[in-house]
């Protein structure tokens, strides 16, 4: 049986403090984040990653740090790049003030 996790984040609540960002982003994600120049783009990126990782936590039975999960893109779609989590499908969307993500665990 597959598991589904959903999470929504209000973008305005996102803090761009270094300590907070370092706890959420994988080093590969951090490189992309640092290349963004607009504050709003950084907040949207971070909110989307946080929503995705929270959705992932809802479908796995592992106690891991958010920064240990790497999310990238394949064919312009978000994918989980972390080896032991590659069986999880994700979607990330942004709409006005919110970022939302759905995670589907394809393995029991």
Backbone atoms as SQL, in Angstrom:
CREATE TABLE atoms (id INTEGER PRIMARY KEY, chain TEXT, resi INTEGER, resn TEXT, atom TEXT, x REAL, y REAL, z REAL);
INSERT INTO atoms VALUES
  (1, 'A', 1, 'UNK', 'N', 0.839, -1.182, 0.000),
  (2, 'A', 1, 'UNK', 'CA', 0.000, 0.000, 0.000),
  (3, 'A', 1, 'UNK', 'C', 0.886, 1.249, 0.000),
  (4, 'A', 2, 'UNK', 'N', 0.607, 2.173, -0.886),
  (5, 'A', 2, 'UNK', 'CA', 1.358, 3.421, -0.973),
  (6, 'A', 2, 'UNK', 'C', 0.906, 4.388, 0.116),
  (7, 'A', 3, 'UNK', 'N', 1.814, 5.277, 0.493),
  (8, 'A', 3, 'UNK', 'CA', 1.491, 6.317, 1.472),
  (9, 'A', 3, 'UNK', 'C', 1.579, 7.673, 0.791),
  (10, 'A', 4, 'UNK', 'N', 0.696, 8.597, 1.200),
  (11, 'A', 4, 'UNK', 'CA', 0.700, 9.946, 0.656),
  (12, 'A', 4, 'UNK', 'C', 0.903, 10.941, 1.796),
  (13, 'A', 5, 'UNK', 'N', 1.806, 11.888, 1.591),
  (14, 'A', 5, 'UNK', 'CA', 2.024, 12.961, 2.550),
  (15, 'A', 5, 'UNK', 'C', 1.811, 14.302, 1.867),
  (16, 'A', 6, 'UNK', 'N', 1.214, 15.228, 2.568),
  (17, 'A', 6, 'UNK', 'CA', 0.945, 16.563, 2.024),
  (18, 'A', 6, 'UNK', 'C', 1.381, 17.600, 3.057),
  (19, 'A', 7, 'UNK', 'N', 1.955, 18.704, 2.579),
  (20, 'A', 7, 'UNK', 'CA', 2.300, 19.793, 3.486),
  (21, 'A', 7, 'UNK', 'C', 2.146, 21.124, 2.760),
  (22, 'A', 8, 'UNK', 'N', 1.786, 22.134, 3.510),
  (23, 'A', 8, 'UNK', 'CA', 1.640, 23.486, 2.969),
  (24, 'A', 8, 'UNK', 'C', 2.392, 24.454, 3.885),
  (25, 'A', 9, 'UNK', 'N', 3.064, 25.428, 3.271),
  (26, 'A', 9, 'UNK', 'CA', 3.868, 26.396, 4.021),
  (27, 'A', 9, 'UNK', 'C', 3.483, 27.804, 3.571),
  (28, 'A', 10, 'UNK', 'N', 3.258, 28.679, 4.526),
  (29, 'A', 10, 'UNK', 'CA', 3.007, 30.089, 4.216),
  (30, 'A', 10, 'UNK', 'C', 4.360, 30.750, 3.969),
  (31, 'A', 11, 'UNK', 'N', 4.552, 31.256, 2.768),
  (32, 'A', 11, 'UNK', 'CA', 5.854, 31.782, 2.352),
  (33, 'A', 11, 'UNK', 'C', 6.325, 32.931, 3.240),
  (34, 'A', 12, 'UNK', 'N', 5.424, 33.797, 3.678),
  (35, 'A', 12, 'UNK', 'CA', 5.811, 34.937, 4.522),
  (36, 'A', 12, 'UNK', 'C', 6.402, 34.520, 5.867),
  (37, 'A', 13, 'UNK', 'N', 6.149, 33.291, 6.292),
  (38, 'A', 13, 'UNK', 'CA', 6.674, 32.832, 7.583),
  (39, 'A', 13, 'UNK', 'C', 8.106, 32.299, 7.472),
  (40, 'A', 14, 'UNK', 'N', 8.603, 32.190, 6.250),
  (41, 'A', 14, 'UNK', 'CA', 9.946, 31.659, 6.029),
  (42, 'A', 14, 'UNK', 'C', 10.990, 32.692, 6.445),
  (43, 'A', 15, 'UNK', 'N', 11.971, 32.227, 7.205),
  (44, 'A', 15, 'UNK', 'CA', 13.080, 33.081, 7.643),
  (45, 'A', 15, 'UNK', 'C', 14.305, 32.752, 6.795),
  (46, 'A', 16, 'UNK', 'N', 15.012, 33.766, 6.386),
  (47, 'A', 16, 'UNK', 'CA', 16.215, 33.562, 5.586),
  (48, 'A', 16, 'UNK', 'C', 17.480, 33.606, 6.434),
  (49, 'A', 17, 'UNK', 'N', 17.340, 33.379, 7.720),
  (50, 'A', 17, 'UNK', 'CA', 18.498, 33.346, 8.614),
  (51, 'A', 17, 'UNK', 'C', 19.357, 32.125, 8.285),
  (52, 'A', 18, 'UNK', 'N', 20.667, 32.330, 8.296),
  (53, 'A', 18, 'UNK', 'CA', 21.613, 31.281, 7.909),
  (54, 'A', 18, 'UNK', 'C', 21.405, 29.986, 8.691),
  (55, 'A', 19, 'UNK', 'N', 21.209, 30.089, 9.982),
  (56, 'A', 19, 'UNK', 'CA', 21.031, 28.903, 10.822),
  (57, 'A', 19, 'UNK', 'C', 19.812, 28.091, 10.368),
  (58, 'A', 20, 'UNK', 'N', 18.730, 28.782, 10.082),
  (59, 'A', 20, 'UNK', 'CA', 17.485, 28.144, 9.645),
  (60, 'A', 20, 'UNK', 'C', 17.664, 27.485, 8.276),
  (61, 'A', 21, 'UNK', 'N', 18.266, 28.213, 7.340),
  (62, 'A', 21, 'UNK', 'CA', 18.486, 27.706, 5.984),
  (63, 'A', 21, 'UNK', 'C', 19.381, 26.470, 6.017),
  (64, 'A', 22, 'UNK', 'N', 20.439, 26.504, 6.822),
  (65, 'A', 22, 'UNK', 'CA', 21.387, 25.388, 6.909),
  (66, 'A', 22, 'UNK', 'C', 20.749, 24.124, 7.474),
  (67, 'A', 23, 'UNK', 'N', 19.714, 24.266, 8.275),
  (68, 'A', 23, 'UNK', 'CA', 19.030, 23.095, 8.833),
  (69, 'A', 23, 'UNK', 'C', 18.119, 22.425, 7.813),
  (70, 'A', 24, 'UNK', 'N', 17.678, 23.169, 6.814),
  (71, 'A', 24, 'UNK', 'CA', 16.712, 22.650, 5.845),
  (72, 'A', 24, 'UNK', 'C', 17.365, 22.144, 4.566),
  (73, 'A', 25, 'UNK', 'N', 18.290, 22.914, 4.007),
  (74, 'A', 25, 'UNK', 'CA', 18.799, 22.612, 2.672),
  (75, 'A', 25, 'UNK', 'C', 20.001, 21.678, 2.661),
  (76, 'A', 26, 'UNK', 'N', 19.956, 20.717, 1.751),
  (77, 'A', 26, 'UNK', 'CA', 21.099, 19.858, 1.436),
  (78, 'A', 26, 'UNK', 'C', 22.160, 20.760, 0.788),
  (79, 'A', 27, 'UNK', 'N', 23.445, 20.433, 0.899),
  (80, 'A', 27, 'UNK', 'CA', 24.479, 21.281, 0.289),
  (81, 'A', 27, 'UNK', 'C', 24.255, 21.578, -1.200),
  (82, 'A', 28, 'UNK', 'N', 23.748, 20.604, -1.957),
  (83, 'A', 28, 'UNK', 'CA', 23.469, 20.850, -3.381),
  (84, 'A', 28, 'UNK', 'C', 22.337, 21.859, -3.559),
  (85, 'A', 29, 'UNK', 'N', 21.325, 21.778, -2.719),
  (86, 'A', 29, 'UNK', 'CA', 20.216, 22.731, -2.766),
  (87, 'A', 29, 'UNK', 'C', 20.698, 24.114, -2.330),
  (88, 'A', 30, 'UNK', 'N', 21.588, 24.138, -1.366),
  (89, 'A', 30, 'UNK', 'CA', 22.107, 25.399, -0.847),
  (90, 'A', 30, 'UNK', 'C', 22.834, 26.182, -1.941),
  (91, 'A', 31, 'UNK', 'N', 23.568, 25.477, -2.794),
  (92, 'A', 31, 'UNK', 'CA', 24.264, 26.140, -3.904),
  (93, 'A', 31, 'UNK', 'C', 23.264, 26.853, -4.817),
  (94, 'A', 32, 'UNK', 'N', 22.179, 26.167, -5.149),
  (95, 'A', 32, 'UNK', 'CA', 21.141, 26.761, -5.993),
  (96, 'A', 32, 'UNK', 'C', 20.512, 27.964, -5.282),
  (97, 'A', 33, 'UNK', 'N', 20.197, 27.791, -4.003),
  (98, 'A', 33, 'UNK', 'CA', 19.588, 28.841, -3.185),
  (99, 'A', 33, 'UNK', 'C', 20.466, 30.095, -3.172),
  (100, 'A', 34, 'UNK', 'N', 21.756, 29.919, -2.978),
  (101, 'A', 34, 'UNK', 'CA', 22.682, 31.056, -2.907),
  (102, 'A', 34, 'UNK', 'C', 22.775, 31.801, -4.234),
  (103, 'A', 35, 'UNK', 'N', 22.528, 31.119, -5.343),
  (104, 'A', 35, 'UNK', 'CA', 22.585, 31.758, -6.658),
  (105, 'A', 35, 'UNK', 'C', 21.364, 32.637, -6.928),
  (106, 'A', 36, 'UNK', 'N', 20.301, 32.449, -6.170),
  (107, 'A', 36, 'UNK', 'CA', 19.105, 33.279, -6.334),
  (108, 'A', 36, 'UNK', 'C', 19.394, 34.677, -5.798),
  (109, 'A', 37, 'UNK', 'N', 18.960, 35.689, -6.528),
  (110, 'A', 37, 'UNK', 'CA', 19.290, 37.055, -6.125),
  (111, 'A', 37, 'UNK', 'C', 18.135, 37.793, -5.451),
  (112, 'A', 38, 'UNK', 'N', 16.917, 37.422, -5.755),
  (113, 'A', 38, 'UNK', 'CA', 15.762, 38.109, -5.172),
  (114, 'A', 38, 'UNK', 'C', 15.332, 37.450, -3.868),
  (115, 'A', 39, 'UNK', 'N', 15.044, 38.260, -2.868),
  (116, 'A', 39, 'UNK', 'CA', 14.617, 37.750, -1.563),
  (117, 'A', 39, 'UNK', 'C', 13.364, 36.894, -1.709),
  (118, 'A', 40, 'UNK', 'N', 12.402, 37.351, -2.498),
  (119, 'A', 40, 'UNK', 'CA', 11.151, 36.595, -2.673),
  (120, 'A', 40, 'UNK', 'C', 11.414, 35.234, -3.324),
  (121, 'A', 41, 'UNK', 'N', 12.323, 35.177, -4.276),
  (122, 'A', 41, 'UNK', 'CA', 12.668, 33.902, -4.918),
  (123, 'A', 41, 'UNK', 'C', 13.302, 32.952, -3.907),
  (124, 'A', 42, 'UNK', 'N', 14.150, 33.478, -3.042),
  (125, 'A', 42, 'UNK', 'CA', 14.771, 32.652, -2.005),
  (126, 'A', 42, 'UNK', 'C', 13.720, 32.106, -1.048),
  (127, 'A', 43, 'UNK', 'N', 12.768, 32.957, -0.648),
  (128, 'A', 43, 'UNK', 'CA', 11.711, 32.516, 0.262),
  (129, 'A', 43, 'UNK', 'C', 10.841, 31.446, -0.391),
  (130, 'A', 44, 'UNK', 'N', 10.492, 31.634, -1.662),
  (131, 'A', 44, 'UNK', 'CA', 9.678, 30.647, -2.365),
  (132, 'A', 44, 'UNK', 'C', 10.417, 29.315, -2.485),
  (133, 'A', 45, 'UNK', 'N', 11.697, 29.367, -2.836),
  (134, 'A', 45, 'UNK', 'CA', 12.489, 28.144, -2.963),
  (135, 'A', 45, 'UNK', 'C', 12.548, 27.408, -1.631),
  (136, 'A', 46, 'UNK', 'N', 12.861, 28.139, -0.572),
  (137, 'A', 46, 'UNK', 'CA', 12.984, 27.523, 0.746),
  (138, 'A', 46, 'UNK', 'C', 11.640, 26.973, 1.228),
  (139, 'A', 47, 'UNK', 'N', 10.563, 27.706, 0.999),
  (140, 'A', 47, 'UNK', 'CA', 9.229, 27.241, 1.393),
  (141, 'A', 47, 'UNK', 'C', 8.862, 25.965, 0.642),
  (142, 'A', 48, 'UNK', 'N', 9.169, 25.908, -0.638),
  (143, 'A', 48, 'UNK', 'CA', 8.887, 24.709, -1.425),
  (144, 'A', 48, 'UNK', 'C', 9.676, 23.511, -0.949),
  (145, 'A', 49, 'UNK', 'N', 10.950, 23.722, -0.643),
  (146, 'A', 49, 'UNK', 'CA', 11.782, 22.617, -0.148),
  (147, 'A', 49, 'UNK', 'C', 11.302, 22.152, 1.224),
  (148, 'A', 50, 'UNK', 'N', 10.946, 23.095, 2.089),
  (149, 'A', 50, 'UNK', 'CA', 10.472, 22.723, 3.424),
  (150, 'A', 50, 'UNK', 'C', 9.161, 21.946, 3.321),
  (151, 'A', 51, 'UNK', 'N', 8.238, 22.401, 2.489),
  (152, 'A', 51, 'UNK', 'CA', 6.969, 21.692, 2.303),
  (153, 'A', 51, 'UNK', 'C', 7.220, 20.284, 1.768),
  (154, 'A', 52, 'UNK', 'N', 8.127, 20.150, 0.807),
  (155, 'A', 52, 'UNK', 'CA', 8.428, 18.834, 0.229),
  (156, 'A', 52, 'UNK', 'C', 9.028, 17.896, 1.268),
  (157, 'A', 53, 'UNK', 'N', 9.952, 18.401, 2.055),
  (158, 'A', 53, 'UNK', 'CA', 10.599, 17.547, 3.055),
  (159, 'A', 53, 'UNK', 'C', 9.625, 17.163, 4.164),
  (160, 'A', 54, 'UNK', 'N', 8.749, 18.074, 4.556),
  (161, 'A', 54, 'UNK', 'CA', 7.719, 17.735, 5.542),
  (162, 'A', 54, 'UNK', 'C', 6.764, 16.675, 4.980),
  (163, 'A', 55, 'UNK', 'N', 6.405, 16.785, 3.711),
  (164, 'A', 55, 'UNK', 'CA', 5.545, 15.776, 3.079),
  (165, 'A', 55, 'UNK', 'C', 6.261, 14.426, 3.035),
  (166, 'A', 56, 'UNK', 'N', 7.563, 14.449, 2.752),
  (167, 'A', 56, 'UNK', 'CA', 8.357, 13.212, 2.726),
  (168, 'A', 56, 'UNK', 'C', 8.400, 12.581, 4.112),
  (169, 'A', 57, 'UNK', 'N', 8.611, 13.389, 5.144),
  (170, 'A', 57, 'UNK', 'CA', 8.655, 12.849, 6.514),
  (171, 'A', 57, 'UNK', 'C', 7.370, 12.115, 6.869),
  (172, 'A', 58, 'UNK', 'N', 6.262, 12.536, 6.300),
  (173, 'A', 58, 'UNK', 'CA', 4.971, 11.907, 6.598),
  (174, 'A', 58, 'UNK', 'C', 4.811, 10.529, 5.957),
  (175, 'A', 59, 'UNK', 'N', 5.687, 10.185, 5.001),
  (176, 'A', 59, 'UNK', 'CA', 5.548, 8.887, 4.322),
  (177, 'A', 59, 'UNK', 'C', 6.730, 7.945, 4.560),
  (178, 'A', 60, 'UNK', 'N', 7.671, 8.342, 5.407),
  (179, 'A', 60, 'UNK', 'CA', 8.811, 7.462, 5.701),
  (180, 'A', 60, 'UNK', 'C', 8.871, 7.177, 7.195),
  (181, 'A', 61, 'UNK', 'N', 9.525, 6.092, 7.524),
  (182, 'A', 61, 'UNK', 'CA', 9.696, 5.706, 8.929),
  (183, 'A', 61, 'UNK', 'C', 11.148, 5.883, 9.353),
  (184, 'A', 62, 'UNK', 'N', 11.752, 6.965, 8.924),
  (185, 'A', 62, 'UNK', 'CA', 13.144, 7.256, 9.255),
  (186, 'A', 62, 'UNK', 'C', 13.212, 8.571, 10.014),
  (187, 'A', 63, 'UNK', 'N', 14.133, 8.649, 10.946),
  (188, 'A', 63, 'UNK', 'CA', 14.364, 9.889, 11.673),
  (189, 'A', 63, 'UNK', 'C', 15.635, 10.514, 11.113),
  (190, 'A', 64, 'UNK', 'N', 15.478, 11.382, 10.118),
  (191, 'A', 64, 'UNK', 'CA', 16.630, 11.999, 9.469),
  (192, 'A', 64, 'UNK', 'C', 16.457, 13.516, 9.447),
  (193, 'A', 65, 'UNK', 'N', 17.566, 14.199, 9.298),
  (194, 'A', 65, 'UNK', 'CA', 17.541, 15.664, 9.250),
  (195, 'A', 65, 'UNK', 'C', 17.063, 16.131, 7.876),
  (196, 'A', 66, 'UNK', 'N', 16.323, 17.229, 7.821),
  (197, 'A', 66, 'UNK', 'CA', 15.872, 17.745, 6.524),
  (198, 'A', 66, 'UNK', 'C', 17.020, 17.974, 5.546),
  (199, 'A', 67, 'UNK', 'N', 18.161, 18.453, 6.050),
  (200, 'A', 67, 'UNK', 'CA', 19.276, 18.752, 5.151),
  (201, 'A', 67, 'UNK', 'C', 19.916, 17.503, 4.555),
  (202, 'A', 68, 'UNK', 'N', 19.549, 16.319, 5.041),
  (203, 'A', 68, 'UNK', 'CA', 20.095, 15.087, 4.461),
  (204, 'A', 68, 'UNK', 'C', 19.301, 14.631, 3.235),
  (205, 'A', 69, 'UNK', 'N', 18.180, 15.292, 2.956),
  (206, 'A', 69, 'UNK', 'CA', 17.368, 14.971, 1.780),
  (207, 'A', 69, 'UNK', 'C', 17.699, 15.967, 0.673),
  (208, 'A', 70, 'UNK', 'N', 18.077, 15.434, -0.481),
  (209, 'A', 70, 'UNK', 'CA', 18.394, 16.278, -1.630),
  (210, 'A', 70, 'UNK', 'C', 17.274, 16.182, -2.664),
  (211, 'A', 71, 'UNK', 'N', 16.751, 17.329, -3.041),
  (212, 'A', 71, 'UNK', 'CA', 15.715, 17.404, -4.064),
  (213, 'A', 71, 'UNK', 'C', 16.282, 18.188, -5.240),
  (214, 'A', 72, 'UNK', 'N', 16.184, 17.599, -6.408),
  (215, 'A', 72, 'UNK', 'CA', 16.658, 18.258, -7.623),
  (216, 'A', 72, 'UNK', 'C', 15.570, 18.227, -8.677),
  (217, 'A', 73, 'UNK', 'N', 15.987, 18.310, -9.933),
  (218, 'A', 73, 'UNK', 'CA', 15.024, 18.307, -11.030),
  (219, 'A', 73, 'UNK', 'C', 15.449, 17.333, -12.114),
  (220, 'A', 74, 'UNK', 'N', 14.464, 16.674, -12.692),
  (221, 'A', 74, 'UNK', 'CA', 14.668, 15.815, -13.857),
  (222, 'A', 74, 'UNK', 'C', 13.499, 16.095, -14.786),
  (223, 'A', 75, 'UNK', 'N', 13.790, 16.455, -16.013),
  (224, 'A', 75, 'UNK', 'CA', 12.744, 16.817, -16.977),
  (225, 'A', 75, 'UNK', 'C', 11.837, 17.920, -16.420),
  (226, 'A', 76, 'UNK', 'N', 12.443, 18.895, -15.757),
  (227, 'A', 76, 'UNK', 'CA', 11.734, 20.042, -15.164),
  (228, 'A', 76, 'UNK', 'C', 10.731, 19.665, -14.085),
  (229, 'A', 77, 'UNK', 'N', 10.897, 18.503, -13.477),
  (230, 'A', 77, 'UNK', 'CA', 10.028, 18.068, -12.385),
  (231, 'A', 77, 'UNK', 'C', 10.889, 17.789, -11.161),
  (232, 'A', 78, 'UNK', 'N', 10.389, 18.114, -9.965),
  (233, 'A', 78, 'UNK', 'CA', 11.179, 17.836, -8.760),
  (234, 'A', 78, 'UNK', 'C', 11.288, 16.333, -8.514),
  (235, 'A', 79, 'UNK', 'N', 12.488, 15.908, -8.129),
  (236, 'A', 79, 'UNK', 'CA', 12.733, 14.498, -7.803),
  (237, 'A', 79, 'UNK', 'C', 13.589, 14.416, -6.549),
  (238, 'A', 80, 'UNK', 'N', 13.392, 13.342, -5.802),
  (239, 'A', 80, 'UNK', 'CA', 14.217, 13.083, -4.624),
  (240, 'A', 80, 'UNK', 'C', 15.495, 12.408, -5.110),
  (241, 'A', 81, 'UNK', 'N', 16.638, 13.016, -4.840),
  (242, 'A', 81, 'UNK', 'CA', 17.921, 12.494, -5.307),
  (243, 'A', 81, 'UNK', 'C', 18.617, 11.623, -4.270),
  (244, 'A', 82, 'UNK', 'N', 18.183, 11.672, -3.035),
  (245, 'A', 82, 'UNK', 'CA', 18.787, 10.882, -1.968),
  (246, 'A', 82, 'UNK', 'C', 18.537, 9.403, -2.251),
  (247, 'A', 83, 'UNK', 'N', 19.626, 8.612, -2.313),
  (248, 'A', 83, 'UNK', 'CA', 19.545, 7.214, -2.754),
  (249, 'A', 83, 'UNK', 'C', 18.468, 6.395, -2.061),
  (250, 'A', 84, 'UNK', 'N', 18.457, 6.373, -0.743),
  (251, 'A', 84, 'UNK', 'CA', 17.511, 5.507, -0.035),
  (252, 'A', 84, 'UNK', 'C', 16.082, 6.055, -0.030),
  (253, 'A', 85, 'UNK', 'N', 15.861, 7.191, -0.694),
  (254, 'A', 85, 'UNK', 'CA', 14.520, 7.773, -0.783),
  (255, 'A', 85, 'UNK', 'C', 14.073, 7.985, -2.230),
  (256, 'A', 86, 'UNK', 'N', 14.810, 7.430, -3.176),
  (257, 'A', 86, 'UNK', 'CA', 14.512, 7.674, -4.591),
  (258, 'A', 86, 'UNK', 'C', 13.194, 7.050, -5.046),
  (259, 'A', 87, 'UNK', 'N', 12.602, 6.198, -4.222),
  (260, 'A', 87, 'UNK', 'CA', 11.307, 5.590, -4.550),
  (261, 'A', 87, 'UNK', 'C', 10.138, 6.518, -4.204),
  (262, 'A', 88, 'UNK', 'N', 10.433, 7.696, -3.699),
  (263, 'A', 88, 'UNK', 'CA', 9.389, 8.654, -3.330),
  (264, 'A', 88, 'UNK', 'C', 9.214, 9.666, -4.464),
  (265, 'A', 89, 'UNK', 'N', 7.981, 9.803, -4.916),
  (266, 'A', 89, 'UNK', 'CA', 7.631, 10.792, -5.941),
  (267, 'A', 89, 'UNK', 'C', 7.135, 12.049, -5.230),
  (268, 'A', 90, 'UNK', 'N', 7.507, 13.220, -5.752),
  (269, 'A', 90, 'UNK', 'CA', 7.056, 14.467, -5.131),
  (270, 'A', 90, 'UNK', 'C', 6.557, 15.457, -6.176),
  (271, 'A', 91, 'UNK', 'N', 5.743, 16.367, -5.703),
  (272, 'A', 91, 'UNK', 'CA', 5.293, 17.506, -6.492),
  (273, 'A', 91, 'UNK', 'C', 5.382, 18.728, -5.581),
  (274, 'A', 92, 'UNK', 'N', 5.833, 19.838, -6.146),
  (275, 'A', 92, 'UNK', 'CA', 5.922, 21.096, -5.396),
  (276, 'A', 92, 'UNK', 'C', 5.231, 22.178, -6.219),
  (277, 'A', 93, 'UNK', 'N', 4.351, 22.934, -5.579),
  (278, 'A', 93, 'UNK', 'CA', 3.657, 24.031, -6.260),
  (279, 'A', 93, 'UNK', 'C', 3.665, 25.279, -5.385),
  (280, 'A', 94, 'UNK', 'N', 3.616, 26.428, -6.048),
  (281, 'A', 94, 'UNK', 'CA', 3.542, 27.716, -5.365),
  (282, 'A', 94, 'UNK', 'C', 2.319, 28.462, -5.887),
  (283, 'A', 95, 'UNK', 'N', 1.588, 29.079, -4.977),
  (284, 'A', 95, 'UNK', 'CA', 0.423, 29.879, -5.358),
  (285, 'A', 95, 'UNK', 'C', 0.314, 31.049, -4.387),
  (286, 'A', 96, 'UNK', 'N', 0.536, 32.230, -4.898),
  (287, 'A', 96, 'UNK', 'CA', 0.476, 33.461, -4.114),
  (288, 'A', 96, 'UNK', 'C', 1.309, 33.363, -2.842),
  (289, 'A', 97, 'UNK', 'N', 0.666, 33.150, -1.704),
  (290, 'A', 97, 'UNK', 'CA', 1.349, 33.187, -0.413),
  (291, 'A', 97, 'UNK', 'C', 1.774, 31.826, 0.116),
  (292, 'A', 98, 'UNK', 'N', 1.583, 30.771, -0.675),
  (293, 'A', 98, 'UNK', 'CA', 1.807, 29.422, -0.151),
  (294, 'A', 98, 'UNK', 'C', 2.640, 28.556, -1.087),
  (295, 'A', 99, 'UNK', 'N', 3.363, 27.631, -0.471),
  (296, 'A', 99, 'UNK', 'CA', 4.025, 26.546, -1.194),
  (297, 'A', 99, 'UNK', 'C', 3.404, 25.261, -0.666),
  (298, 'A', 100, 'UNK', 'N', 3.108, 24.345, -1.554),
  (299, 'A', 100, 'UNK', 'CA', 2.488, 23.081, -1.162),
  (300, 'A', 100, 'UNK', 'C', 3.235, 21.941, -1.839),
  (301, 'A', 101, 'UNK', 'N', 3.294, 20.815, -1.153),
  (302, 'A', 101, 'UNK', 'CA', 3.963, 19.652, -1.718),
  (303, 'A', 101, 'UNK', 'C', 3.204, 18.382, -1.368),
  (304, 'A', 102, 'UNK', 'N', 3.272, 17.436, -2.281),
  (305, 'A', 102, 'UNK', 'CA', 2.704, 16.110, -2.086),
  (306, 'A', 102, 'UNK', 'C', 3.832, 15.113, -2.295),
  (307, 'A', 103, 'UNK', 'N', 3.906, 14.118, -1.412),
  (308, 'A', 103, 'UNK', 'CA', 4.892, 13.042, -1.544),
  (309, 'A', 103, 'UNK', 'C', 4.151, 11.713, -1.591),
  (310, 'A', 104, 'UNK', 'N', 4.588, 10.845, -2.473),
  (311, 'A', 104, 'UNK', 'CA', 4.000, 9.518, -2.614),
  (312, 'A', 104, 'UNK', 'C', 5.100, 8.487, -2.445),
  (313, 'A', 105, 'UNK', 'N', 4.982, 7.655, -1.410),
  (314, 'A', 105, 'UNK', 'CA', 5.943, 6.584, -1.158),
  (315, 'A', 105, 'UNK', 'C', 5.464, 5.355, -1.919),
  (316, 'A', 106, 'UNK', 'N', 6.221, 4.943, -2.922),
  (317, 'A', 106, 'UNK', 'CA', 5.819, 3.841, -3.788),
  (318, 'A', 106, 'UNK', 'C', 6.209, 2.477, -3.250),
  (319, 'A', 107, 'UNK', 'N', 6.888, 2.441, -2.101),
  (320, 'A', 107, 'UNK', 'CA', 7.339, 1.186, -1.501),
  (321, 'A', 107, 'UNK', 'C', 6.719, 1.058, -0.119),
  (322, 'A', 108, 'UNK', 'N', 6.308, -0.149, 0.239),
  (323, 'A', 108, 'UNK', 'CA', 5.733, -0.379, 1.580),
  (324, 'A', 108, 'UNK', 'C', 6.812, -0.305, 2.630);
